[in-house]
Amino acid sequence: MKENDSNYYLNAAQDYFLRGKYPEAIENYNKFIELEPDNWMPYNNCGIIYDRMKNYDEAIKYFTKAIELQDNIFAFAPFAI
């Protein structure tokens, strides 16, 4: 593992997410964010996780940041309800 390799944290986060290990996924997404703070995707994914955990305040915080970083609002179309 390379501690400065954002892809390591992204892959780990996605693996944890798919296995329903949400706290571990969030931890790895946040490590990814430390290395790539301008990438909207981990913020969006954390928002999804917090929503599933019914922590709506945190979900809104992460979704808002994802929207701020993503200038193409249509990128979120697959997530629309």
Phi and psi in degrees as a GROMACS rama.xvg file:
@    title "Ramachandran Plot"
@    xaxis  label "Phi"
@    yaxis  label "Psi"
@TYPE xy
-106.661  121.192  LYS-2
-67.1892  -15.0915  GLU-3
-105.318  14.8655  ASN-4
-97.686  101.025  ASP-5
-61.8672  -32.3037  SER-6
-63.5886  -32.5073  ASN-7
-59.468  -49.0036  TYR-8
-67.8427  -37.2049  TYR-9
-62.8753  -47.4669  LEU-10
-63.8953  -41.9259  ASN-11
-63.2999  -43.9917  ALA-12
-61.3988  -44.6102  ALA-13
-66.0561  -37.6608  GLN-14
-63.1785  -47.9212  ASP-15
-61.2387  -41.5121  TYR-16
-57.9916  -48.63  PHE-17
-64.9304  -26.9054  LEU-18
-90.7847  3.56545  ARG-19
75.5817  16.9638  GLY-20
-95.0403  75.9903  LYS-21
-65.3123  -43.2086  TYR-22
-59.7737  -40.1072  PRO-23
-67.6975  -37.2608  GLU-24
-63.7069  -46.1496  ALA-25
-61.4922  -42.5888  ILE-26
-57.5958  -44.2285  GLU-27
-74.4374  -36.0966  ASN-28
-61.9282  -39.1823  TYR-29
-67.7982  -33.2796  ASN-30
-66.981  -38.3241  LYS-31
-62.3533  -43.4259  PHE-32
-60.626  -37.4298  ILE-33
-58.646  -35.6213  GLU-34
-87.3821  -29.7627  LEU-35
-134.861  71.1314  GLU-36
-67.2251  -14.6991  PRO-37
-97.0972  7.8724  ASP-38
-91.5052  120.974  ASN-39
-72.736  -29.1316  TRP-40
-59.9557  -45.3778  MET-41
-66.4429  -30.3548  PRO-42
-64.5923  -43.8453  TYR-43
-60.9012  -45.2572  ASN-44
-66.39  -37.7477  ASN-45
-63.9903  -37.9001  CYS-46
-59.8439  -42.3733  GLY-47
-62.0451  -44.518  ILE-48
-62.6107  -48.914  ILE-49
-61.879  -35.4061  TYR-50
-62.4485  -45.114  ASP-51
-64.402  -28.9638  ARG-52
-86.2519  2.14183  MET-53
62.7073  27.4818  LYS-54
-100.613  77.7452  ASN-55
-69.2713  -31.6234  TYR-56
-62.801  -44.4995  ASP-57
-68.1728  -38.7599  GLU-58
-58.5427  -47.0954  ALA-59
-61.4808  -41.5455  ILE-60
-59.1972  -46.4278  LYS-61
-71.9387  -40.8888  TYR-62
-62.3934  -40.0631  PHE-63
-61.5116  -43.7458  THR-64
-65.1816  -40.2687  LYS-65
-60.4014  -42.9075  ALA-66
-66.1969  -39.3396  ILE-67
-59.8749  -38.0254  GLU-68
-83.3262  -26.7758  LEU-69
-96.9244  112.439  GLN-70
-83.9765  -6.00752  ASP-71
-107.223  94.7247  ASN-72
-60.6425  -23.1941  ILE-73
-70.4999  -13.0495  PHE-74
-63.0183  -22.8548  ALA-75
-91.5513  -2.27148  PHE-76
-54.7083  -41.0029  ALA-77
-63.6194  -18.3404  PRO-78
-96.547  -2.75842  PHE-79
-69.696  145.513  ALA-80
